[in-house]
């Protein structure tokens, strides 16, 4: 009923680790008990709520911007409509640019090097 000579109990590792783990836990708990908790990471709000005058001024500025952009959209739509109404040559209608002429086909073979025969 005895184990062979190659098998030894591994209790020495557990006997060393258990007290070390208990010491680390006790030390961290005692340190935490002796120190105040950390300050919160969030900063208090530094800006106050905008006043009624500030809100009205911001709303008026946004209304002016919206009206200006609306007028710009209307003028661009009118310009686009004028472009669509203008006559176009049949060959360029619907294309972004005129097509290029195709290159002429090569009539002679490429030159060949005399020594190696590579082209």
TIMI-2910 file (N, C-alpha, C, CB; in pm, 1 decimal, decimal comma, always signed):
<rs>
+----------+----------+----------+----------+----------+----------+----------+----------+----------+----------+----------+----------+------+
!      n_x !      n_y !      n_z !     ca_x !     ca_y !     ca_z !      c_x !      c_y !      c_z !     cb_x !     cb_y !     cb_z ! resn !
+----------+----------+----------+----------+----------+----------+----------+----------+----------+----------+----------+----------+------+
!    +77,5 !   -117,4 !     +0,0 !     +0,0 !     +0,0 !     +0,0 !    +83,8 !   +126,9 !     +0,0 !    -89,4 !     -1,9 !   +114,7 !  Unk !
!   +200,5 !   +115,7 !    -24,1 !   +285,3 !   +234,7 !    -28,0 !   +307,3 !   +274,4 !   -171,9 !   +420,5 !   +210,2 !    +43,3 !  Unk !
!   +324,5 !   +404,9 !   -191,6 !   +353,5 !   +454,9 !   -325,3 !   +499,7 !   +428,8 !   -357,2 !   +320,5 !   +606,0 !   -337,0 !  Unk !
!   +526,9 !   +432,5 !   -484,6 !   +663,5 !   +410,3 !   -528,4 !   +755,6 !   +524,5 !   -486,2 !   +667,5 !   +393,1 !   -678,9 !  Unk !
!   +884,7 !   +506,8 !   -506,3 !   +979,5 !   +607,8 !   -462,6 !   +968,7 !   +737,5 !   -543,5 !  +1119,8 !   +553,1 !   -472,0 !  Unk !
!   +908,3 !   +738,2 !   -662,4 !   +897,1 !   +857,6 !   -744,9 !   +779,9 !   +946,2 !   -710,1 !   +887,3 !   +818,9 !   -886,3 !  Unk !
!   +690,6 !   +900,1 !   -625,4 !   +570,6 !   +978,9 !   -594,0 !   +579,1 !  +1032,9 !   -452,5 !   +442,7 !   +894,0 !   -611,0 !  Unk !
!   +584,2 !  +1167,6 !   -439,3 !   +587,5 !  +1230,2 !   -307,4 !   +466,1 !  +1321,3 !   -294,9 !   +720,4 !  +1310,1 !   -285,4 !  Unk !
!   +414,1 !  +1337,1 !   -179,3 !   +301,0 !  +1427,4 !   -162,0 !   +343,5 !  +1572,2 !   -187,8 !   +242,0 !  +1413,2 !    -20,5 !  Unk !
!   +254,2 !  +1650,6 !   -244,8 !   +281,9 !  +1789,4 !   -281,3 !   +223,9 !  +1885,5 !   -176,7 !   +223,8 !  +1820,7 !   -421,0 !  Unk !
!   +224,8 !  +1851,3 !    -56,0 !   +168,1 !  +1935,4 !    +48,4 !   +257,9 !  +2053,2 !    +82,1 !   +142,5 !  +1853,8 !   +172,4 !  Unk !
!   +384,1 !  +2046,6 !    +48,5 !   +474,0 !  +2155,9 !    +84,9 !   +437,3 !  +2284,9 !    +10,1 !   +619,9 !  +2116,9 !    +55,2 !  Unk !
!   +397,4 !  +2275,6 !   -116,0 !   +358,6 !  +2393,7 !   -192,9 !   +232,2 !  +2455,6 !   -135,1 !   +337,5 !  +2357,7 !   -340,8 !  Unk !
!   +133,7 !  +2373,3 !   -104,7 !     +9,4 !  +2424,5 !    -46,5 !    +33,9 !  +2481,0 !    +92,7 !    -96,9 !  +2314,0 !    -40,4 !  Unk !
!   +123,9 !  +2419,8 !   +167,6 !   +153,9 !  +2468,1 !   +302,6 !   +221,4 !  +2604,5 !   +298,1 !   +243,0 !  +2367,9 !   +376,9 !  Unk !
!   +293,6 !  +2636,2 !   +191,2 !   +356,8 !  +2766,5 !   +178,0 !   +261,3 !  +2872,1 !   +121,5 !   +479,2 !  +2755,3 !    +89,6 !  Unk !
!   +176,5 !  +2833,1 !    +27,8 !    +88,7 !  +2930,4 !    -37,9 !    -28,5 !  +2974,6 !    +48,8 !    +36,0 !  +2872,5 !   -165,9 !  Unk !
!    -83,5 !  +2889,1 !   +129,5 !   -200,7 !  +2924,3 !   +209,7 !   -169,5 !  +3036,6 !   +308,1 !   -251,9 !  +2801,8 !   +285,0 !  Unk !
!    -64,7 !  +3029,2 !   +386,5 !    -35,6 !  +3141,8 !   +478,1 !     +2,6 !  +3270,3 !   +403,9 !    +77,4 !  +3103,2 !   +573,4 !  Unk !
!    +69,5 !  +3257,8 !   +288,8 !   +105,9 !  +3377,1 !   +212,8 !    -19,3 !  +3447,3 !   +160,1 !   +199,7 !  +3340,3 !    +96,3 !  Unk !
!   -116,3 !  +3371,3 !   +110,9 !   -241,4 !  +3429,6 !    +61,4 !   -318,3 !  +3494,9 !   +175,6 !   -328,5 !  +3321,9 !     -7,1 !  Unk !
!   -319,0 !  +3432,3 !   +291,7 !   -388,8 !  +3489,2 !   +406,6 !   -320,7 !  +3618,5 !   +450,8 !   -393,2 !  +3388,0 !   +523,2 !  Unk !
!   -187,7 !  +3623,4 !   +444,7 !   -115,6 !  +3744,4 !   +484,4 !   -143,5 !  +3859,2 !   +387,9 !    +35,2 !  +3717,0 !   +491,3 !  Unk !
!   -148,5 !  +3830,5 !   +257,3 !   -179,2 !  +3934,9 !   +159,0 !   -320,2 !  +3987,7 !   +180,9 !   -164,0 !  +3881,0 !    +15,0 !  Unk !
!   -415,8 !  +3901,0 !   +205,7 !   -553,3 !  +3943,3 !   +229,8 !   -562,7 !  +4028,1 !   +356,8 !   -645,7 !  +3821,0 !   +240,6 !  Unk !
!   -497,6 !  +3986,0 !   +462,2 !   -502,8 !  +4060,5 !   +588,1 !   -435,8 !  +4196,6 !   +572,3 !   -435,2 !  +3980,6 !   +701,4 !  Unk !
!   -325,2 !  +4201,7 !   +502,0 !   -256,4 !  +4328,5 !   +482,4 !   -338,6 !  +4426,0 !   +398,9 !   -122,4 !  +4305,0 !   +416,8 !  Unk !
!   -401,6 !  +4378,7 !   +294,1 !   -481,7 !  +4467,9 !   +210,3 !   -605,5 !  +4517,5 !   +284,6 !   -523,0 !  +4396,8 !    +81,4 !  Unk !
!   -666,2 !  +4432,7 !   +367,4 !   -783,3 !  +4475,7 !   +444,4 !   -745,3 !  +4578,1 !   +550,6 !   -851,0 !  +4355,2 !   +510,3 !  Unk !
!   -631,7 !  +4558,5 !   +614,8 !   -591,4 !  +4655,4 !   +717,2 !   -552,6 !  +4788,6 !   +653,2 !   -473,9 !  +4600,2 !   +800,6 !  Unk !
!   -490,4 !  +4784,4 !   +536,7 !   -455,7 !  +4909,6 !   +467,2 !   -583,1 !  +4984,0 !   +427,3 !   -368,2 !  +4880,8 !   +341,2 !  Unk !
!   -681,9 !  +4911,7 !   +371,3 !   -806,2 !  +4973,6 !   +328,3 !   -882,8 !  +5033,4 !   +446,4 !   -893,0 !  +4871,5 !   +255,7 !  Unk !
!   -874,2 !  +4969,4 !   +562,1 !   -945,3 !  +5021,1 !   +679,4 !   -879,7 !  +5149,1 !   +730,6 !   -949,1 !  +4915,2 !   +791,2 !  Unk !
!   -750,4 !  +5165,6 !   +711,7 !   -680,8 !  +5281,7 !   +762,6 !   -678,3 !  +5399,8 !   +668,3 !   -543,8 !  +5244,7 !   +796,3 !  Unk !
!   -727,2 !  +5388,3 !   +547,5 !   -722,3 !  +5497,2 !   +449,6 !   -864,4 !  +5538,1 !   +411,0 !   -641,4 !  +5454,7 !   +323,5 !  Unk !
!   -884,3 !  +5668,7 !   +388,7 !  -1019,0 !  +5713,7 !   +345,8 !  -1044,2 !  +5670,1 !   +200,8 !  -1032,9 !  +5870,2 !   +359,0 !  Unk !
!  -1169,6 !  +5658,2 !   +162,9 !  -1199,1 !  +5620,9 !    +23,9 !  -1153,6 !  +5729,2 !    -72,9 !  -1349,2 !  +5594,7 !     +5,9 !  Unk !
!  -1129,6 !  +5688,8 !   -196,7 !  -1081,8 !  +5781,6 !   -299,1 !  -1190,8 !  +5881,4 !   -334,6 !  -1036,1 !  +5705,5 !   -424,8 !  Unk !
!  -1146,1 !  +5996,7 !   -383,5 !  -1240,7 !  +6099,2 !   -427,9 !  -1310,2 !  +6050,8 !   -554,6 !  -1168,6 !  +6235,4 !   -452,7 !  Unk !
!  -1432,9 !  +6092,6 !   -578,9 !  -1501,8 !  +6048,3 !   -700,8 !  -1430,3 !  +6100,3 !   -825,7 !  -1648,8 !  +6095,9 !   -700,1 !  Unk !
!  -1435,5 !  +6024,3 !   -931,2 !  -1366,6 !  +6058,9 !  -1054,0 !  -1442,1 !  +6162,8 !  -1136,6 !  -1344,4 !  +5935,2 !  -1136,1 !  Unk !
!  -1569,1 !  +6179,5 !  -1112,8 !  -1647,0 !  +6276,2 !  -1190,6 !  -1625,8 !  +6415,5 !  -1134,3 !  -1797,6 !  +6239,8 !  -1190,0 !  Unk !
!  -1621,4 !  +6511,9 !  -1222,7 !  -1605,5 !  +6651,2 !  -1182,1 !  -1743,6 !  +6714,9 !  -1169,1 !  -1517,3 !  +6729,8 !  -1284,2 !  Unk !
!  -1759,5 !  +6805,2 !  -1075,9 !  -1888,7 !  +6873,4 !  -1067,0 !  -1907,8 !  +6964,5 !  -1188,1 !  -1898,9 !  +6955,2 !   -935,4 !  Unk !
!  -2031,4 !  +6984,7 !  -1222,2 !  -2062,9 !  +7068,8 !  -1338,0 !  -2017,6 !  +7211,0 !  -1309,8 !  -2215,1 !  +7065,1 !  -1370,7 !  Unk !
!  -1933,6 !  +7265,1 !  -1400,3 !  -1880,3 !  +7398,3 !  -1379,1 !  -1960,7 !  +7506,6 !  -1447,8 !  -1739,7 !  +7403,9 !  -1425,9 !  Unk !
!  -2045,5 !  +7470,3 !  -1540,7 !  -2122,9 !  +7570,7 !  -1613,3 !  -2266,1 !  +7570,6 !  -1561,9 !  -2119,3 !  +7544,0 !  -1766,2 !  Unk !
!  -2319,2 !  +7688,2 !  -1551,7 !  -2457,8 !  +7702,6 !  -1508,3 !  -2550,3 !  +7689,3 !  -1629,2 !  -2479,7 !  +7839,0 !  -1436,7 !  Unk !
!  -2674,9 !  +7673,9 !  -1603,5 !  -2772,8 !  +7666,7 !  -1711,1 !  -2777,1 !  +7799,8 !  -1785,1 !  -2912,7 !  +7630,3 !  -1656,0 !  Unk !
!  -2797,2 !  +7795,6 !  -1916,2 !  -2803,1 !  +7922,0 !  -1990,1 !  -2926,9 !  +8001,5 !  -1949,5 !  -2803,7 !  +7896,0 !  -2142,5 !  Unk !
!  -2911,5 !  +8131,6 !  -1956,9 !  -3023,8 !  +8218,7 !  -1922,0 !  -3123,1 !  +8222,3 !  -2037,8 !  -2974,4 !  +8362,2 !  -1887,5 !  Unk !
!  -3237,7 !  +8281,7 !  -2012,5 !  -3341,1 !  +8289,6 !  -2115,6 !  -3292,4 !  +8373,0 !  -2234,2 !  -3470,8 !  +8349,8 !  -2057,6 !  Unk !
!  -3215,9 !  +8478,2 !  -2206,6 !  -3163,2 !  +8562,3 !  -2314,5 !  -3062,5 !  +8486,6 !  -2401,1 !  -3097,7 !  +8687,8 !  -2256,4 !  Unk !
!  -2978,6 !  +8406,7 !  -2336,6 !  -2881,5 !  +8327,7 !  -2412,7 !  -2951,8 !  +8223,3 !  -2498,9 !  -2781,7 !  +8259,3 !  -2317,7 !  Unk !
!  -3054,3 !  +8162,0 !  -2444,1 !  -3129,8 !  +8061,9 !  -2518,9 !  -3199,6 !  +8125,0 !  -2638,5 !  -3232,2 !  +7993,1 !  -2428,3 !  Unk !
!  -3257,8 !  +8241,7 !  -2619,0 !  -3327,2 !  +8309,2 !  -2729,0 !  -3228,5 !  +8352,4 !  -2837,0 !  -3405,3 !  +8431,3 !  -2676,9 !  Unk !
!  -3111,7 !  +8399,4 !  -2798,2 !  -3010,7 !  +8440,4 !  -2896,3 !  -2961,2 !  +8319,8 !  -2976,6 !  -2892,1 !  +8509,9 !  -2825,9 !  Unk !
!  -2940,9 !  +8209,9 !  -2908,4 !  -2896,4 !  +8088,2 !  -2978,7 !  -3004,5 !  +8039,0 !  -3074,7 !  -2860,6 !  +7976,5 !  -2877,3 !  Unk !
!  -3129,2 !  +8042,7 !  -3031,7 !  -3238,8 !  +7999,6 !  -3118,4 !  -3251,0 !  +8090,5 !  -3241,2 !  -3371,2 !  +7998,3 !  -3040,2 !  Unk !
!  -3232,2 !  +8222,4 !  -3222,1 !  -3239,1 !  +8316,3 !  -3334,4 !  -3124,9 !  +8290,7 !  -3432,8 !  -3234,0 !  +8462,1 !  -3283,5 !  Unk !
!  -3005,0 !  +8262,5 !  -3380,7 !  -2891,4 !  +8232,0 !  -3468,8 !  -2916,6 !  +8104,8 !  -3548,7 !  -2762,2 !  +8217,5 !  -3386,9 !  Unk !
!  -2969,7 !  +8003,7 !  -3483,4 !  -2999,2 !  +7878,5 !  -3552,7 !  -3108,9 !  +7898,0 !  -3657,1 !  -3040,6 !  +7770,6 !  -3452,2 !  Unk !
!  -3208,3 !  +7982,1 !  -3627,6 !  -3315,2 !  +8009,8 !  -3723,9 !  -3259,7 !  +8081,1 !  -3846,7 !  -3426,2 !  +8094,6 !  -3658,8 !  Unk !
!  -3169,1 !  +8179,0 !  -3826,2 !  -3105,0 !  +8247,8 !  -3939,9 !  -3023,6 !  +8150,2 !  -4024,4 !  -3014,2 !  +8362,0 !  -3889,9 !  Unk !
!  -2948,9 !  +8062,2 !  -3957,5 !  -2869,1 !  +7963,3 !  -4031,7 !  -2959,9 !  +7870,8 !  -4112,5 !  -2781,2 !  +7880,3 !  -3934,9 !  Unk !
!  -3069,0 !  +7828,5 !  -4052,0 !  -3162,0 !  +7738,8 !  -4120,8 !  -3224,4 !  +7807,0 !  -4242,2 !  -3271,8 !  +7691,8 !  -4024,6 !  Unk !
!  -3262,0 !  +7932,8 !  -4228,4 !  -3321,2 !  +8006,9 !  -4339,5 !  -3219,1 !  +8025,5 !  -4452,2 !  -3373,4 !  +8144,1 !  -4291,2 !  Unk !
!  -3094,4 !  +8059,2 !  -4415,4 !  -2989,1 !  +8077,2 !  -4516,3 !  -2964,7 !  +7946,7 !  -4592,3 !  -2857,8 !  +8125,7 !  -4449,9 !  Unk !
!  -2957,7 !  +7835,0 !  -4518,8 !  -2935,3 !  +7705,9 !  -4584,5 !  -3053,9 !  +7664,7 !  -4671,3 !  -2907,9 !  +7598,0 !  -4480,3 !  Unk !
!  -3174,4 !  +7696,9 !  -4626,3 !  -3293,1 !  +7666,4 !  -4705,5 !  -3292,3 !  +7743,6 !  -4836,5 !  -3419,9 !  +7698,2 !  -4626,3 !  Unk !
!  -3256,1 !  +7872,3 !  -4830,6 !  -3246,3 !  +7952,9 !  -4953,2 !  -3139,0 !  +7899,1 !  -5046,4 !  -3216,6 !  +8099,2 !  -4919,0 !  Unk !
!  -3029,0 !  +7854,1 !  -4989,8 !  -2921,0 !  +7798,4 !  -5072,1 !  -2965,7 !  +7670,2 !  -5142,4 !  -2796,7 !  +7770,3 !  -4985,7 !  Unk !
!  -3039,6 !  +7586,5 !  -5072,9 !  -3090,3 !  +7462,6 !  -5134,1 !  -3186,4 !  +7495,3 !  -5247,3 !  -3160,5 !  +7373,6 !  -5028,5 !  Unk !
!  -3273,5 !  +7592,9 !  -5226,8 !  -3368,0 !  +7631,5 !  -5332,0 !  -3295,2 !  +7684,0 !  -5454,8 !  -3465,7 !  +7737,2 !  -5279,9 !  Unk !
!  -3191,2 !  +7765,0 !  -5433,8 !  -3118,4 !  +7818,2 !  -5549,9 !  -3043,6 !  +7707,2 !  -5623,5 !  -3019,5 !  +7927,7 !  -5505,6 !  Unk !
!  -2990,8 !  +7612,2 !  -5550,3 !  -2921,6 !  +7500,5 !  -5615,8 !  -3019,0 !  +7412,2 !  -5693,7 !  -2846,7 !  +7416,2 !  -5511,8 !  Unk !
!  -3138,5 !  +7392,8 !  -5639,1 !  -3239,6 !  +7314,5 !  -5711,8 !  -3280,8 !  +7385,1 !  -5840,7 !  -3363,6 !  +7290,3 !  -5622,9 !  Unk !
!  -3295,8 !  +7517,2 !  -5833,2 !  -3332,1 !  +7593,4 !  -5953,6 !  -3220,6 !  +7585,9 !  -6056,6 !  -3362,0 !  +7740,7 !  -5918,5 !  Unk !
!  -3096,5 !  +7595,3 !  -6011,8 !  -2983,0 !  +7585,3 !  -6103,2 !  -2976,6 !  +7447,0 !  -6168,2 !  -2852,1 !  +7614,9 !  -6028,8 !  Unk !
!  -3002,9 !  +7343,2 !  -6089,8 !  -3003,7 !  +7207,3 !  -6143,5 !  -3116,1 !  +7190,6 !  -6245,8 !  -3019,3 !  +7104,5 !  -6029,7 !  Unk !
!  -3231,6 !  +7248,2 !  -6217,6 !  -3343,3 !  +7238,8 !  -6312,2 !  -3308,0 !  +7309,4 !  -6442,5 !  -3471,8 !  +7299,5 !  -6251,6 !  Unk !
!  -3240,1 !  +7424,9 !  -6435,3 !  -3197,6 !  +7495,4 !  -6555,9 !  -3096,7 !  +7413,1 !  -6635,3 !  -3137,6 !  +7631,2 !  -6519,7 !  Unk !
!  -3010,4 !  +7341,0 !  -6566,5 !  -2913,2 !  +7256,1 !  -6636,2 !  -2983,1 !  +7140,5 !  -6706,4 !  -2807,9 !  +7202,1 !  -6537,9 !  Unk !
!  -3085,5 !  +7084,4 !  -6642,3 !  -3158,3 !  +6972,2 !  -6703,3 !  -3241,6 !  +7018,1 !  -6822,4 !  -3248,9 !  +6904,7 !  -6599,6 !  Unk !
!  -3289,0 !  +7143,5 !  -6821,0 !  -3372,0 !  +7194,0 !  -6929,7 !  -3290,6 !  +7235,6 !  -7052,4 !  -3453,3 !  +7311,2 !  -6880,9 !  Unk !
!  -3162,4 !  +7259,7 !  -7033,8 !  -3081,5 !  +7305,2 !  -7147,7 !  -3056,9 !  +7189,0 !  -7244,1 !  -2946,1 !  +7364,7 !  -7098,9 !  Unk !
!  -3051,0 !  +7218,4 !  -7377,2 !  -3030,5 !  +7110,6 !  -7474,0 !  -2887,1 !  +7057,3 !  -7466,0 !  -3061,2 !  +7160,0 !  -7617,0 !  Unk !
!  -2874,9 !  +6925,9 !  -7479,3 !  -2744,9 !  +6859,0 !  -7477,5 !  -2726,4 !  +6785,8 !  -7609,2 !  -2733,2 !  +6760,7 !  -7357,0 !  Unk !
!  -2604,4 !  +6778,5 !  -7658,3 !  -2580,1 !  +6690,7 !  -7772,9 !  -2607,6 !  +6546,6 !  -7731,8 !  -2434,1 !  +6706,2 !  -7825,8 !  Unk !
!  -2655,5 !  +6467,6 !  -7824,4 !  -2694,3 !  +6329,8 !  -7794,4 !  -2575,9 !  +6246,0 !  -7748,5 !  -2758,1 !  +6265,8 !  -7916,3 !  Unk !
!  -2455,4 !  +6276,7 !  -7799,2 !  -2340,6 !  +6193,3 !  -7764,8 !  -2291,6 !  +6216,8 !  -7622,6 !  -2228,0 !  +6218,5 !  -7861,6 !  Unk !
!  -2313,3 !  +6334,5 !  -7564,1 !  -2259,7 !  +6362,1 !  -7430,9 !  -2365,5 !  +6357,1 !  -7322,6 !  -2193,4 !  +6496,3 !  -7429,2 !  Unk !
!  -2491,5 !  +6338,7 !  -7356,2 !  -2595,7 !  +6337,5 !  -7253,5 !  -2581,3 !  +6211,7 !  -7168,1 !  -2737,3 !  +6344,3 !  -7317,8 !  Unk !
!  -2571,6 !  +6232,9 !  -7038,9 !  -2564,2 !  +6120,5 !  -6946,8 !  -2423,4 !  +6071,4 !  -6920,9 !  -2645,6 !  +6008,7 !  -6998,6 !  Unk !
!  -2323,3 !  +6127,2 !  -6985,0 !  -2187,0 !  +6084,9 !  -6958,0 !  -2114,6 !  +6195,5 !  -6884,7 !  -2113,3 !  +6047,8 !  -7088,1 !  Unk !
!  -2019,1 !  +6158,2 !  -6804,9 !  -1945,0 !  +6256,1 !  -6726,8 !  -1843,0 !  +6329,3 !  -6813,6 !  -1875,1 !  +6188,2 !  -6608,9 !  Unk !
!  -1784,7 !  +6259,5 !  -6910,8 !  -1685,9 !  +6321,8 !  -6997,8 !  -1690,9 !  +6251,7 !  -7133,1 !  -1542,5 !  +6314,7 !  -6935,6 !  Unk !
!  -1644,2 !  +6317,6 !  -7235,6 !  -1646,0 !  +6252,3 !  -7366,0 !  -1551,6 !  +6132,8 !  -7367,2 !  -1607,8 !  +6351,4 !  -7476,6 !  Unk !
!  -1589,0 !  +6032,8 !  -7444,6 !  -1506,1 !  +5912,5 !  -7451,6 !  -1383,4 !  +5938,1 !  -7537,4 !  -1586,5 !  +5793,9 !  -7507,5 !  Unk !
!  -1272,9 !  +5873,9 !  -7502,1 !  -1148,4 !  +5890,7 !  -7576,2 !  -1149,4 !  +5798,9 !  -7698,3 !  -1025,6 !  +5860,7 !  -7485,7 !  Unk !
!  -1075,6 !  +5838,6 !  -7799,5 !  -1066,8 !  +5756,3 !  -7919,2 !   -982,9 !  +5633,1 !  -7888,6 !  -1006,5 !  +5836,2 !  -8037,5 !  Unk !
!  -1019,7 !  +5516,7 !  -7939,9 !   -939,6 !  +5397,2 !  -7914,6 !   -806,3 !  +5405,4 !  -7988,4 !  -1016,3 !  +5270,7 !  -7957,0 !  Unk !
!   -704,9 !  +5341,1 !  -7931,2 !   -573,5 !  +5339,4 !  -7993,8 !   -578,5 !  +5249,7 !  -8117,0 !   -464,5 !  +5290,8 !  -7894,1 !  Unk !
!   -503,2 !  +5285,7 !  -8220,3 !   -500,5 !  +5199,3 !  -8338,3 !   -428,0 !  +5068,8 !  -8305,7 !   -431,9 !  +5271,3 !  -8457,4 !  Unk !
!   -468,5 !  +4963,5 !  -8372,3 !   -408,2 !  +4832,5 !  -8349,7 !   -265,5 !  +4831,7 !  -8401,8 !   -490,8 !  +4721,5 !  -8417,2 !  Unk !
!   -178,2 !  +4755,5 !  -8337,0 !    -38,5 !  +4745,9 !  -8377,9 !    -31,7 !  +4657,4 !  -8502,8 !    +51,3 !  +4688,1 !  -8262,0 !  Unk !
!    +38,6 !  +4707,2 !  -8598,8 !    +47,0 !  +4631,1 !  -8724,1 !   +175,3 !  +4549,2 !  -8732,8 !    +38,4 !  +4725,3 !  -8843,5 !  Unk !
!   +279,4 !  +4590,6 !  -8663,4 !   +404,5 !  +4514,4 !  -8667,7 !   +429,7 !  +4452,4 !  -8532,2 !   +523,8 !  +4604,2 !  -8709,2 !  Unk !
!   +494,2 !  +4336,1 !  -8525,2 !   +522,2 !  +4273,2 !  -8396,2 !   +628,2 !  +4353,9 !  -8321,0 !   +568,8 !  +4126,4 !  -8415,5 !  Unk !
!   +638,2 !  +4338,7 !  -8190,8 !   +738,4 !  +4412,1 !  -8114,5 !   +879,0 !  +4364,9 !  -8152,8 !   +714,8 !  +4394,5 !  -7962,8 !  Unk !
!   +979,7 !  +4449,9 !  -8133,9 !  +1114,8 !  +4410,2 !  -8169,1 !  +1163,8 !  +4296,0 !  -8081,0 !  +1208,8 !  +4528,8 !  -8158,1 !  Unk !
!  +1248,9 !  +4211,0 !  -8135,1 !  +1302,2 !  +4095,9 !  -8064,6 !  +1452,6 !  +4112,8 !  -8052,2 !  +1266,5 !  +3963,4 !  -8137,3 !  Unk !
!  +1507,2 !  +4080,8 !  -7931,3 !  +1651,0 !  +4089,4 !  -7913,1 !  +1716,8 !  +3975,9 !  -7990,3 !  +1689,0 !  +4083,9 !  -7762,8 !  Unk !
!  +1825,7 !  +4007,4 !  -8058,0 !  +1888,5 !  +3911,9 !  -8147,5 !  +1955,7 !  +3797,7 !  -8071,4 !  +1989,7 !  +3982,2 !  -8235,0 !  Unk !
!  +2014,3 !  +3823,8 !  -7956,3 !  +2091,2 !  +3720,5 !  -7887,3 !  +2001,7 !  +3622,2 !  -7813,7 !  +2188,0 !  +3783,8 !  -7790,0 !  Unk !
!  +1908,9 !  +3670,8 !  -7730,4 !  +1827,7 !  +3580,8 !  -7647,7 !  +1691,6 !  +3550,0 !  -7709,4 !  +1807,9 !  +3641,1 !  -7510,7 !  Unk !
!  +1645,2 !  +3630,1 !  -7798,8 !  +1515,7 !  +3607,5 !  -7859,2 !  +1400,4 !  +3659,4 !  -7774,7 !  +1497,4 !  +3462,3 !  -7884,9 !  Unk !
!  +1434,3 !  +3732,5 !  -7667,9 !  +1327,9 !  +3787,2 !  -7583,7 !  +1271,1 !  +3911,9 !  -7648,0 !  +1380,0 !  +3818,7 !  -7441,9 !  Unk !
!  +1143,8 !  +3934,1 !  -7629,5 !  +1082,5 !  +4052,5 !  -7687,5 !  +1082,9 !  +4166,1 !  -7591,8 !   +943,0 !  +4024,2 !  -7731,5 !  Unk !
+----------+----------+----------+----------+----------+----------+----------+----------+----------+----------+----------+----------+------+
</rs>
